[in-house]
Amino acid sequence: MTGKWCKFGQNKLIIAEFIAIILVVIFSLFLFLKTEKNSTDHEDEKNTTSENAEIPYHEEGALYVGYDGDLGSLDITRNYSSYVVAYNVYDRLFEIKKEDNGEFSLISNILKNYTVSADKRTYNFELKDGIKFSNGDILSSEDVEFTFIRSIKADSGNKLADAIEGADDFIANKTDKLSGFKVYDEKRFSITLKKPFPSYLWQLTLPAYSILNKESVEEGDSLFGKDAEFSIGSGAYCIDKWNDEEKILKLNPNYWGEEPSVKKVYLKRYIPIRMDLAFRTGEIDYLVMEDFNKEIYRKYYTNNKEYRFIYTDCLDNCMLIMNSDKPLLSDKRVRRAIQLGIDRQAIIEEALDGNAVSVDGIFPKGLMGYTEDNQGWLKYDPEEAKKLINEVGDCSDFKLEIGITPNLGIKGVQKISNMIAEDLKNIGLRVSVVRYDADSRIYLRSNNKLTLSYVHWVADTNDPDNFLFDFFSSPEKAHNFSLGTIDENIMKRVVEARYIVNDEERLKEYASIEKKLVEEDAVLLPIYSEKRIFVIGNRIKNLTPSWSGASSIRFRDIELK
């Protein structure tokens, strides 16, 4: 009996333990479901529009700006990833202004006057009185000379550096003086070029030619570009804090121009999907269309009277680059078939929600040198594309790749790439879309290893030289963008065109080169030129976009309420 009762007791214990386990499981499931509900409720909360969200406190006179990606080094001579610091902390000899009639003009911000010699080679400059850096130092001719010399040392291939008389000897370390740059006194200096260069003054608007404070750069030495203390400019703002946690600009106490409405700028980094939410909840004051997708645009912004919109044409071109050094793409018939086989209008409508226009050349509409003579020739013609592929023969052994990264600066790049791959499949080509991390893609592209890739180029200056010289003036430049081998005669023409003094002849030559590259040689496919949309929050009264439509804005051009 004792044994039976003992066994019965053990069974009761086992049953009790079993029931306890079931209860624990049920209770745990209850807690899990409750947590999930709370989490879902929280997500719903996060996805509300700014109407239902609590607006965070903002300092009076402060602007809150979101950015995606990396703002790059504070060394603006070498920083090609972002112009935020260059445009707001520093000045250049000239700026570009978009006039009310849509034309572009040069503004000599810090210059009292300048003259150009009869032979178009020597430029004489005089600085305005009272231009100071944020630390109180007077901006002098020596600072300008130092800026140009440092630029040459930073990049011996710089388009402005090799144009100055004596630059070749300076680059080759045959001399420590740049003979073409002469300083006469604190305010007067001159630059003499090797040969006439008609677009030279336009080139001086480039961020790399932001005037540096010689003393602070030399004092900082290797810390310049890393430590904000030595990044001293004469622009409307100076750097208050610049680290991984905080990036803050404040008003330059010695600014020479009219005091801007924005007195302080808080810059905060967001992933793109978070950027949109940050704007709708009032964390940041404006949003650029490229920072959110069309689904979000339709859901939260279309027909929403709470927001104001600024629409501006962007002087840009998103191009599909075809590496002519790679198998299959070395045949011009294949490159032409790719041009004819991709439905660019469908891409604009479906992937970009119609906020772009197609261009048939390299130069976007509005840029100096754009001509309607090079438009209208490129039509979507998949049947003709198939014929060209059939002429080439069986292409099934070759597989093309479109190399992308999420932060290419191309809105909807995955969607665009998938549409292109499908279009090319329909004409008989095998294409895959390959995602790389940013560093890998840059390495592959700059070493001429990608077969198909994108370049989204926004004008740095209002001159066709800006689009042609950087891509087609040398084998090195072409390979840097995985363009493959460019016709030697074309490269020679690109270099020589910049020195044609007569503007009409120069622009005619650029149009001829553009036609040769795109229409005749089919080295790339221009896909679209963007229509940039800025969405403005209720703290901003006025916002003036950059002359080129680029997302980098001069904060002095924003007026707060």
C-alpha positions as CSV (number, residue, x, y, z in Angstrom):
1,M,0.0,0.0,0.0
2,T,2.7,2.4,0.9
3,G,4.4,1.8,-2.4
4,K,1.1,2.4,-4.3
5,W,0.3,5.6,-2.3
6,C,3.9,6.7,-3.0
7,K,3.4,6.1,-6.7
8,F,0.0,7.7,-6.6
9,G,1.5,10.7,-4.8
10,Q,4.2,10.9,-7.5
11,N,1.6,10.9,-10.2
12,K,-0.3,13.7,-8.5
13,L,2.9,15.7,-8.3
14,I,3.6,15.1,-12.0
15,I,0.1,16.2,-12.9
16,A,0.4,19.3,-10.7
17,E,3.7,20.1,-12.4
18,F,2.2,19.6,-15.8
19,I,-0.7,21.9,-15.0
20,A,1.7,24.5,-13.6
21,I,3.7,24.4,-16.8
22,I,0.6,24.9,-18.9
23,L,-0.4,27.9,-16.8
24,V,3.1,29.4,-17.1
25,V,2.9,29.0,-20.9
26,I,-0.6,30.5,-21.1
27,F,0.5,33.4,-18.9
28,S,3.7,33.9,-20.9
29,L,1.6,33.9,-24.1
30,F,-0.7,36.5,-22.6
31,L,2.2,38.8,-21.7
32,F,3.8,38.3,-25.2
33,L,0.5,39.2,-27.0
34,K,0.1,42.2,-24.7
35,T,3.6,43.4,-25.4
36,E,3.1,42.9,-29.1
37,K,-0.1,45.0,-28.9
38,N,1.7,47.7,-27.0
39,S,4.5,47.6,-29.6
40,T,2.0,47.8,-32.4
41,D,0.2,50.6,-30.7
42,H,3.5,52.4,-30.3
43,E,4.3,51.9,-34.0
44,D,0.9,53.3,-34.9
45,E,1.7,56.2,-32.6
46,K,5.0,56.7,-34.4
47,N,3.2,56.7,-37.8
48,T,0.8,59.5,-37.0
49,T,1.1,62.7,-38.8
50,S,2.4,65.9,-37.1
51,E,-1.2,66.8,-36.4
52,N,-1.4,64.2,-33.6
53,A,2.3,64.3,-32.5
54,E,3.7,66.5,-29.8
55,I,5.9,69.1,-31.3
56,P,9.3,69.3,-29.6
57,Y,10.7,72.6,-28.2
58,H,12.7,74.7,-30.6
59,E,15.0,77.6,-29.8
60,E,13.9,80.9,-31.2
61,G,16.0,81.7,-34.3
62,A,17.2,78.1,-34.6
63,L,16.8,75.9,-37.7
64,Y,16.6,72.1,-37.3
65,V,17.9,70.2,-40.3
66,G,18.1,66.4,-41.0
67,Y,20.7,64.8,-43.2
68,D,21.3,61.3,-44.5
69,G,24.7,59.7,-45.0
70,D,28.0,61.4,-44.1
71,L,28.8,65.1,-44.2
72,G,32.4,64.2,-44.8
73,S,35.6,65.9,-43.6
74,L,35.7,69.5,-42.4
75,D,38.6,69.8,-44.9
76,I,36.4,71.3,-47.6
77,T,39.3,71.2,-50.1
78,R,39.1,67.4,-50.1
79,N,35.5,67.0,-49.1
80,Y,33.4,65.9,-52.1
81,S,30.5,64.2,-50.2
82,S,28.7,67.2,-48.8
83,Y,28.7,71.0,-49.3
84,V,26.9,72.0,-46.1
85,V,30.1,73.3,-44.4
86,A,31.5,74.9,-47.6
87,Y,28.4,76.8,-48.4
88,N,27.6,78.0,-44.9
89,V,31.0,78.4,-43.1
90,Y,33.1,79.7,-45.9
91,D,33.1,82.2,-48.8
92,R,34.4,82.0,-52.3
93,L,35.4,84.8,-54.6
94,F,32.2,84.2,-56.6
95,E,28.7,82.7,-56.1
96,I,26.1,81.7,-58.6
97,K,22.6,83.3,-58.3
98,K,19.5,82.1,-60.1
99,E,17.6,85.2,-61.3
100,D,13.8,85.5,-61.4
101,N,13.8,84.9,-65.2
102,G,15.6,81.6,-64.7
103,E,19.0,82.8,-65.9
104,F,22.2,82.4,-63.8
105,S,24.6,85.2,-62.9
106,L,27.9,85.5,-61.0
107,I,27.9,87.4,-57.8
108,S,31.3,88.7,-56.4
109,N,30.5,88.4,-52.8
110,I,33.7,89.4,-51.1
111,L,35.3,91.3,-54.1
112,K,35.2,95.0,-54.5
113,N,36.0,94.7,-58.2
114,Y,37.9,92.7,-60.7
115,T,39.1,93.1,-64.3
116,V,40.1,90.7,-67.1
117,S,43.1,91.4,-69.4
118,A,42.6,91.8,-73.2
119,D,44.1,88.4,-73.8
120,K,41.7,86.8,-71.4
121,R,44.5,85.3,-69.3
122,T,45.1,87.6,-66.4
123,Y,42.5,88.4,-63.7
124,N,43.0,91.2,-61.3
125,F,41.1,91.2,-58.0
126,E,40.5,93.5,-55.1
127,L,38.9,92.3,-51.9
128,K,36.2,94.4,-50.1
129,D,37.0,96.3,-47.0
130,G,36.1,94.7,-43.7
131,I,35.8,91.1,-44.7
132,K,36.7,89.1,-41.6
133,F,37.0,85.5,-40.6
134,S,34.9,84.3,-37.6
135,N,37.9,84.6,-35.3
136,G,38.3,88.3,-36.2
137,D,41.3,87.9,-38.6
138,I,41.1,90.1,-41.8
139,L,40.6,88.0,-45.0
140,S,43.6,88.9,-47.1
141,S,45.2,88.2,-50.4
142,E,47.6,85.8,-48.7
143,D,44.7,83.7,-47.5
144,V,43.4,83.5,-51.1
145,E,46.9,82.5,-52.4
146,F,47.2,79.9,-49.6
147,T,43.8,78.4,-50.5
148,F,44.8,78.0,-54.2
149,I,48.2,76.6,-53.4
150,R,46.7,74.1,-50.9
151,S,44.2,73.0,-53.5
152,I,47.0,72.2,-55.9
153,K,48.8,70.2,-53.3
154,A,45.6,68.4,-52.4
155,D,44.8,67.3,-56.0
156,S,47.3,67.8,-58.7
157,G,44.6,67.0,-61.3
158,N,42.4,69.8,-60.2
159,K,40.9,71.6,-63.2
160,L,41.7,75.1,-61.8
161,A,45.1,74.2,-60.5
162,D,46.5,73.0,-63.8
163,A,45.1,76.1,-65.6
164,I,47.3,78.5,-63.6
165,E,50.6,79.6,-65.1
166,G,53.5,77.8,-63.3
167,A,51.2,75.1,-61.9
168,D,53.1,72.3,-63.7
169,D,56.4,73.2,-62.2
170,F,54.8,73.6,-58.8
171,I,53.2,70.2,-59.0
172,A,56.5,68.7,-60.1
173,N,58.2,70.3,-57.1
174,K,60.5,72.3,-59.3
175,T,59.6,75.4,-57.4
176,D,57.8,76.4,-54.2
177,K,56.1,79.4,-55.7
178,L,53.1,79.5,-58.0
179,S,54.3,82.0,-60.6
180,G,50.8,82.7,-61.9
181,F,49.5,84.0,-58.6
182,K,50.8,87.4,-57.5
183,V,50.0,89.2,-54.3
184,Y,50.3,93.0,-54.4
185,D,49.0,94.0,-51.0
186,E,46.5,92.9,-48.4
187,K,43.6,93.3,-50.7
188,R,44.9,93.1,-54.3
189,F,46.1,90.1,-56.1
190,S,46.1,88.6,-59.7
191,I,45.9,85.2,-61.3
192,T,47.4,84.5,-64.7
193,L,46.4,81.4,-66.6
194,K,48.5,79.4,-69.0
195,K,45.9,80.1,-71.7
196,P,42.5,81.7,-71.9
197,F,39.9,79.8,-70.0
198,P,36.4,81.4,-70.6
199,S,34.6,79.6,-67.8
200,Y,37.3,80.2,-65.2
201,L,35.2,82.6,-63.0
202,W,32.4,80.1,-63.0
203,Q,34.8,77.5,-61.8
204,L,35.8,79.7,-58.8
205,T,32.4,79.1,-57.3
206,L,33.4,75.5,-56.6
207,P,33.3,74.5,-52.8
208,A,36.9,73.4,-53.1
209,Y,37.9,77.1,-53.6
210,S,36.3,78.2,-50.3
211,I,38.8,80.8,-48.8
212,L,40.7,79.3,-45.9
213,N,42.2,81.2,-43.0
214,K,45.9,80.5,-43.5
215,E,46.9,81.0,-39.9
216,S,44.3,78.6,-38.4
217,V,45.0,75.9,-41.0
218,E,48.8,76.1,-40.4
219,E,48.2,76.2,-36.6
220,G,46.0,73.1,-36.8
221,D,48.3,71.2,-39.1
222,S,47.2,67.6,-39.2
223,L,44.1,68.5,-37.0
224,F,42.7,70.7,-39.7
225,G,39.7,68.9,-41.2
226,K,39.2,66.9,-38.0
227,D,39.0,69.5,-35.2
228,A,36.3,72.2,-35.7
229,E,38.5,74.7,-33.8
230,F,40.7,75.1,-36.9
231,S,37.9,75.3,-39.4
232,I,37.6,79.1,-39.6
233,G,35.7,80.8,-42.4
234,S,34.1,84.1,-43.3
235,G,30.7,82.8,-44.1
236,A,27.4,83.5,-42.3
237,Y,28.0,80.7,-39.8
238,C,30.8,79.2,-37.8
239,I,31.1,75.8,-36.2
240,D,29.8,75.6,-32.6
241,K,30.1,71.8,-32.2
242,W,31.1,69.1,-34.6
243,N,31.2,65.5,-33.3
244,D,29.4,62.2,-33.7
245,E,26.7,63.3,-31.2
246,E,26.2,67.0,-32.2
247,K,26.7,69.1,-35.2
248,I,25.8,72.7,-34.6
249,L,26.4,75.9,-36.6
250,K,26.0,79.4,-35.0
251,L,25.9,82.9,-36.4
252,N,29.4,84.3,-37.3
253,P,29.8,87.3,-35.1
254,N,32.0,89.0,-37.7
255,Y,29.8,88.2,-40.7
256,W,30.2,90.9,-43.4
257,G,26.7,90.5,-44.9
258,E,23.2,91.1,-43.9
259,E,22.3,89.3,-40.7
260,P,20.3,86.2,-41.6
261,S,17.1,85.2,-40.0
262,V,18.5,81.8,-38.9
263,K,20.9,82.3,-36.0
264,K,21.7,78.7,-35.2
265,V,21.5,75.4,-37.1
266,Y,21.2,72.0,-35.5
267,L,22.1,69.2,-37.9
268,K,21.0,65.7,-37.0
269,R,21.6,62.5,-38.9
270,Y,18.7,60.2,-39.8
271,I,18.1,57.1,-41.8
272,P,15.8,58.0,-44.7
273,I,12.6,56.4,-43.3
274,R,13.2,58.1,-40.0
275,M,13.8,61.5,-41.8
276,D,10.3,61.6,-42.9
277,L,8.9,60.9,-39.5
278,A,11.2,63.5,-37.9
279,F,9.7,66.1,-40.2
280,R,6.1,65.1,-39.6
281,T,6.7,65.2,-35.8
282,G,8.4,68.6,-36.0
283,E,11.9,67.5,-35.1
284,I,13.3,69.1,-38.4
285,D,12.0,72.1,-40.3
286,Y,12.1,71.0,-43.9
287,L,12.3,67.9,-46.0
288,V,13.8,67.2,-49.5
289,M,11.8,64.9,-51.8
290,E,14.7,62.6,-52.2
291,D,14.5,61.8,-48.5
292,F,11.2,59.9,-48.7
293,N,9.5,57.6,-51.2
294,K,6.4,58.1,-53.2
295,E,4.1,56.0,-51.0
296,I,4.9,58.2,-48.0
297,Y,4.5,61.3,-50.2
298,R,1.1,60.2,-51.3
299,K,-0.1,59.2,-47.9
300,Y,1.1,62.1,-45.8
301,Y,1.8,65.0,-48.2
302,T,-0.4,65.0,-51.3
303,N,-3.4,67.4,-50.8
304,N,-2.3,68.0,-47.2
305,K,-2.8,71.8,-46.6
306,E,-0.7,71.7,-43.5
307,Y,2.5,71.6,-45.6
308,R,3.9,74.0,-48.2
309,F,5.9,72.9,-51.2
310,I,8.7,74.5,-53.2
311,Y,9.2,72.9,-56.6
312,T,12.4,73.6,-58.5
313,D,14.1,72.1,-61.6
314,C,17.3,70.4,-60.7
315,L,20.4,70.9,-63.0
316,D,21.2,67.2,-62.8
317,N,21.4,64.1,-64.9
318,C,20.9,60.5,-63.7
319,M,22.8,58.3,-66.2
320,L,23.3,54.6,-66.7
321,I,27.0,54.1,-67.3
322,M,28.0,51.3,-69.7
323,N,31.5,50.0,-69.3
324,S,32.7,49.5,-72.9
325,D,35.8,47.5,-71.7
326,K,33.6,44.6,-70.6
327,P,32.5,41.7,-72.8
328,L,29.3,42.4,-74.7
329,L,29.3,46.1,-73.9
330,S,32.3,46.6,-76.1
331,D,29.9,46.1,-79.0
332,K,28.3,49.4,-79.8
333,R,25.1,47.6,-81.1
334,V,24.6,46.3,-77.6
335,R,25.0,49.7,-76.0
336,R,22.6,51.2,-78.5
337,A,20.1,48.3,-77.8
338,I,20.3,49.2,-74.1
339,Q,19.5,52.8,-74.9
340,L,16.5,51.8,-77.1
341,G,15.3,49.0,-74.8
342,I,14.8,50.9,-71.6
343,D,11.4,52.7,-71.0
344,R,12.6,55.9,-69.4
345,Q,9.1,57.4,-69.2
346,A,7.8,54.4,-67.3
347,I,10.6,54.8,-64.8
348,I,9.8,58.4,-64.4
349,E,6.1,57.7,-63.9
350,E,6.3,54.5,-61.7
351,A,9.5,54.9,-59.8
352,L,9.7,58.7,-59.5
353,D,6.0,59.5,-59.4
354,G,6.4,61.8,-62.4
355,N,8.7,64.2,-60.6
356,A,11.4,64.2,-63.3
357,V,11.9,64.7,-67.1
358,S,13.9,62.7,-69.6
359,V,16.8,64.3,-71.4
360,D,18.5,62.8,-74.4
361,G,22.0,64.2,-73.8
362,I,24.4,64.8,-71.0
363,F,23.5,68.5,-70.2
364,P,20.3,69.1,-68.2
365,K,17.8,71.7,-69.4
366,G,18.8,75.1,-68.0
367,L,22.5,74.5,-68.0
368,M,24.6,76.7,-70.2
369,G,25.3,74.6,-73.3
370,Y,22.0,72.7,-73.3
371,T,20.6,72.6,-76.8
372,E,17.3,71.3,-78.2
373,D,19.3,70.1,-81.3
374,N,20.5,67.1,-79.2
375,Q,17.0,66.3,-77.9
376,G,14.2,64.1,-79.3
377,W,16.4,61.5,-81.1
378,L,16.3,58.8,-78.3
379,K,13.0,56.9,-78.4
380,Y,11.8,53.8,-76.5
381,D,11.9,51.1,-79.3
382,P,12.2,47.6,-77.9
383,E,11.7,46.0,-81.3
384,E,14.6,47.8,-82.8
385,A,16.6,46.9,-79.7
386,K,15.8,43.2,-80.2
387,K,16.9,43.4,-83.8
388,L,20.3,44.8,-82.8
389,I,20.8,42.0,-80.2
390,N,19.9,39.4,-82.8
391,E,22.5,40.9,-85.1
392,V,25.1,40.4,-82.3
393,G,24.0,36.8,-81.8
394,D,23.3,34.6,-78.8
395,C,24.1,36.7,-75.7
396,S,22.9,34.2,-73.1
397,D,26.5,33.4,-72.0
398,F,27.0,36.9,-70.9
399,K,25.4,38.3,-67.7
400,L,25.4,42.1,-67.0
401,E,25.3,43.5,-63.5
402,I,23.8,46.7,-62.3
403,G,25.8,47.7,-59.2
404,I,23.9,49.7,-56.6
405,T,24.0,50.8,-52.9
406,P,21.1,52.1,-50.8
407,N,22.7,55.6,-50.4
408,L,23.4,56.4,-54.1
409,G,21.5,59.6,-53.9
410,I,19.0,58.1,-56.5
411,K,15.5,58.0,-55.2
412,G,13.9,54.6,-55.8
413,V,17.2,53.1,-57.1
414,Q,16.1,49.5,-56.4
415,K,12.8,50.0,-58.3
416,I,14.5,51.7,-61.2
417,S,17.1,48.9,-61.4
418,N,14.5,46.2,-61.3
419,M,12.6,47.9,-64.1
420,I,15.8,48.3,-66.2
421,A,16.7,44.6,-65.6
422,E,13.2,43.5,-66.8
423,D,13.3,45.8,-69.9
424,L,16.7,44.4,-70.9
425,K,15.5,40.8,-70.3
426,N,12.7,41.5,-72.8
427,I,15.2,42.4,-75.5
428,G,17.4,39.3,-74.9
429,L,20.0,40.4,-72.3
430,R,20.6,38.7,-68.9
431,V,20.9,41.4,-66.2
432,S,21.0,41.1,-62.4
433,V,20.9,43.8,-59.8
434,V,23.7,43.5,-57.3
435,R,23.7,45.4,-54.0
436,Y,27.1,46.5,-52.6
437,D,28.1,48.3,-49.5
438,A,29.2,51.9,-50.3
439,D,32.9,51.3,-50.0
440,S,32.9,48.2,-52.2
441,R,30.9,50.0,-55.0
442,I,33.2,53.0,-54.9
443,Y,36.2,50.7,-55.2
444,L,34.8,48.7,-58.0
445,R,33.6,51.7,-59.9
446,S,36.8,53.7,-59.5
447,N,38.8,50.6,-60.7
448,N,36.8,50.2,-63.9
449,K,35.2,46.9,-62.7
450,L,31.5,47.5,-62.8
451,T,29.6,46.6,-66.0
452,L,26.5,48.8,-65.5
453,S,26.3,51.5,-62.9
454,Y,24.7,54.9,-62.2
455,V,26.1,58.4,-61.9
456,H,23.8,61.1,-60.5
457,W,25.6,64.3,-61.4
458,V,24.3,67.7,-60.1
459,A,25.9,70.8,-61.7
460,D,28.7,72.3,-59.6
461,T,29.0,75.2,-62.0
462,N,26.8,76.6,-64.7
463,D,29.0,75.4,-67.6
464,P,29.1,72.2,-69.7
465,D,32.7,71.8,-68.9
466,N,31.6,70.6,-65.4
467,F,29.8,67.6,-67.0
468,L,32.4,66.7,-69.7
469,F,35.8,67.4,-68.1
470,D,35.3,65.2,-65.0
471,F,34.1,62.2,-67.1
472,F,35.8,62.3,-70.5
473,S,39.0,64.3,-70.4
474,S,41.4,61.4,-69.7
475,P,41.4,57.6,-69.5
476,E,41.8,57.9,-65.7
477,K,38.7,60.0,-65.3
478,A,36.6,57.7,-67.6
479,H,37.8,54.6,-65.8
480,N,37.0,56.2,-62.4
481,F,33.4,56.1,-63.4
482,S,33.6,52.6,-65.0
483,L,33.0,54.2,-68.4
484,G,35.7,52.0,-70.0
485,T,37.9,53.3,-72.9
486,I,36.9,56.6,-74.4
487,D,37.9,57.6,-77.9
488,E,41.3,59.5,-77.7
489,N,40.1,62.1,-80.1
490,I,37.0,62.8,-77.8
491,M,39.3,63.2,-74.8
492,K,41.5,65.7,-76.7
493,R,38.5,67.7,-77.8
494,V,37.1,67.9,-74.3
495,V,40.3,69.3,-73.0
496,E,40.8,71.8,-75.8
497,A,37.1,73.0,-75.8
498,R,37.6,74.7,-72.4
499,Y,40.1,77.1,-74.0
500,I,38.0,78.2,-76.9
501,V,37.6,82.0,-76.3
502,N,34.5,82.6,-78.5
503,D,31.5,81.5,-76.4
504,E,29.3,80.6,-79.4
505,E,32.1,78.4,-80.9
506,R,32.8,76.8,-77.5
507,L,29.2,75.9,-76.8
508,K,28.8,74.6,-80.4
509,E,31.8,72.3,-79.8
510,Y,30.4,71.0,-76.5
511,A,27.1,70.2,-78.2
512,S,29.0,68.3,-80.9
513,I,31.0,66.3,-78.3
514,E,27.7,65.6,-76.4
515,K,26.1,64.2,-79.6
516,K,29.2,62.1,-80.4
517,L,29.3,60.5,-76.9
518,V,25.6,59.8,-76.4
519,E,24.0,59.5,-79.9
520,E,26.9,58.2,-82.0
521,D,29.0,56.2,-79.6
522,A,26.3,55.3,-77.1
523,V,28.6,55.3,-74.1
524,L,25.8,56.0,-71.6
525,L,22.1,56.3,-71.2
526,P,20.7,59.6,-69.8
527,I,17.6,58.5,-67.7
528,Y,16.1,61.5,-66.1
529,S,16.6,65.0,-64.8
530,E,14.9,65.5,-61.4
531,K,12.3,68.0,-60.3
532,R,13.3,68.7,-56.7
533,I,10.5,69.2,-54.1
534,F,11.1,70.8,-50.7
535,V,8.4,70.3,-48.1
536,I,8.4,73.3,-45.7
537,G,7.3,73.1,-42.0
538,N,5.3,75.8,-40.3
539,R,8.4,77.5,-38.6
540,I,9.8,78.6,-42.0
541,K,8.5,81.7,-43.8
542,N,10.7,81.5,-46.9
543,L,13.2,79.1,-48.3
544,T,15.4,79.7,-51.4
545,P,16.7,76.5,-53.0
546,S,20.2,76.3,-54.3
547,W,20.7,77.7,-57.8
548,S,21.2,74.1,-59.1
549,G,18.3,72.6,-57.2
550,A,20.8,70.6,-55.1
551,S,19.7,69.7,-51.5
552,S,22.7,71.6,-50.0
553,I,21.2,74.9,-49.0
554,R,22.7,78.2,-47.8
555,F,21.0,78.6,-44.4
556,R,21.3,82.4,-44.7
557,D,18.7,82.0,-47.6
558,I,16.1,80.7,-45.2
559,E,13.7,83.1,-43.3
560,L,12.1,81.9,-40.1
561,K,8.7,83.2,-39.0
